[in-house]
């Protein structure tokens, strides 16, 4: 574990949210948690552990799969995932930090997550299109 805050985000149990957004919120929150752990690991050790790399790839791939399967379009998916992920993360943090600072930090990580996921989805769609021809 890299630090208490990042590790706590990675290990907490699921929270209750509406059924249709539960998987999306949990997947998004899990990916953000591992991004936080990755930043902490790199800041303290100058590198990422194999465990963090593995968790990161699995969790980012999960969000990318959800986006690829989403029928409402990419912008709709990102809006839903951001909202559901933020809700899960806020519940998990449970007022441990100043709400304004916490939301700004979570927005930063969510922006970066969706930047990464969007590139993964773009590449996967290109791969699928090339394979279809």
Secondary structure, DSSP 4 states (H G I P E B T S, - for coil): ---HHHHHHHHPPP----HHHHHHHHHHHHHHHHHHHHHHHHHHHSS--HHHHHHHHHHHHHHHHHHHH-SS-HHHHHHHHHHHHHHHHHHHHTT-S-HHHHHHHHHHHHHHHHHHHHHHHHHHHHHHHHHH-
